[in-house]
């Protein structure tokens, strides 16, 4: 059984903690490139360093849209050990912020030291403890089960992937 979360990975028009301002329309070309599937990986804290350790994706986005407020997303969280943990923390309201990974296509530096990001290539969406833009959110810190997303073969593969990930962690810890 998978989970769905929704929120805003980016907020338009405010200055984030790194001095960036993202304008509405910054994701337009990227969303066109991604196409109707609207599928980009969903990570925990941008960690995609090792897909068989901590860097395993939580799932993927199922909807991306620029609204007046920012970049809205819906995402499917796969029920791996990590995915279940993140879903429970979102449900409890312990994780309430989001972020995203990107490449800059077009930017402008302002006299006040801020950088206006006009066009971005979206790479991933992230559930974050603290986003660079604290105004991002996982709306109402809610998640709910999505019933028919995984057939038995996929669930069996996910359990096997959980085991491989756990063995990799054990091996990594014992060889440090």
N, C-alpha and C positions, 0 to 999 in steps of 0.2 A: 504494500500500500504506500503510495507516494504522497507527498504533501505539496500544497501550493502556498506561496507567499506572494504578497504584492507590496509595492512601495514606490519610492522615488529614488533613483540612483543618482540623480543630479537635480539641482535646483537652479533655475535661471535668474540672473540679475543681481545676485548678492555676491559679496567678496568672501571667498573661502579662506581657510587658515594658511594657505600658501600664496594668497594674494591674487588668485584667479577669479575672473568673472566669466561665467558661461552664458552665452546669449541664446535666446530661442532661435532655432534653425541650425544650431551647431551640429546636430546629429542627422540632419535631413539626408545628406548624401550617404552616410553610413547606413541608415535605416533602409534606404533604397537598395544599397548593395546587399544587405543581409536578406532582403526579400520577404515574401509572405510568411516564411517559417518563423521569422523573428527570433531565431535561435542563436544565442551566444552562450558560452559557458557561464555557470554560476559558481563562484568560489567563496571560500571563507578567507577574509583578510587578504585577498589578491594572491593567495598562495597556489601557484601552479608550477612549483619547482620540481616536484617529482610525483607523477601520477600514481605511483604505487606506494606512496607514503602520505605525508600530510597534504601534499598538493593535489590530491584526487578531487575532481569537481564535485560540488554538492548536487549538481543537476544542470539545468539549462533554462533560459528564458523561453516563455511561450507567447509573450506579448510585449512589445516595446512601442511607446508612443510619446511624441513630444506634445505636451499640454501647455497651457498658459503658465503653470507652476514649474514644470521641469520634465525630466525624462522619466515617465512612469513605466513600471515593469510588472509583469507577472512571471513567476518562475515555478518550475516543477523541481522539488527537492526529492532526490532519489533516496530510498530508505536504507542507505548504508549506515554503519554505526555513527559516523560523523554526521550524516544527513539527519538521522533521528535526533541526535544530540542538539544540533542547530535548531531543528524544528521545535523541540521542547523549550529551548531557551527563548525562541521567538514567541511561542505561546505564552510563556511566563512573563514576557515583557522585559527580559534581561538583555535582549539584543533588539535594538530599535533603529539602528542606522544602517545605511547602505553606501556604496561607492561604486566606482567603475574604473576599468583600465582602458587606456586610449592612446592613440598617436595623434599629434597635432598636425592638422592640415593647413589651417590659417589662424593667425593670431595678430594681436596689436598691443604694443606696450603703451601705457598711458603715463603722463607726467607724474601722477601720484604714486607710481611704482606698481600699480596693478597691471595684470595682463588679461586682456580680453580674448577669450577663446571663441573664434567665430565658426570654425569647422573642425570637427573631430572624427576620427575613425574609431568607433567603439569596438573593443576587443573582448571585454568581459564585464559582468556585473558581479558585485561582491556584497555579501552580508558582512558588516563590520561592527566591531565594538565601538570604535569612534571613527567616523568618516572625516575626511579632510573638510567636507562641508557639513557642519553639525545640523544644518536644516534638512538634510536628507532623512528619509524615514522608511521604516517598514510600517505601513499604515496599520494603526491600531494593534501593532505587534501581534498580528493574527496569522495563523496557519490552520489549514484544515485538511483532512484526508481527501485524497482524490482516488476514488475506488478502482476504476478500470484502466489504470495506466500501465500496470505490469502484468504480463502473463506469467505462468509458472516457470517457464524456461528462463525468462529475464530475471525473475526473483532468485532462481538457483544460481545464475551467473553473478548476481549482486552479492549473494552470500559467499560465493567463492572469492570474489574480489575483496570482500571484507577480511577473509582469512589470509589472503596473500598480503594485504596491507598490514595486518597484525603481525605476520611472520617477518615481514621486512623490518618493521619497527623493532621487534625483539632482536633480530640479527644486528641491526644498527646500534642498539643499546649495548649489546654484549661485546661489540668490537670497538667500542670507544675507549 
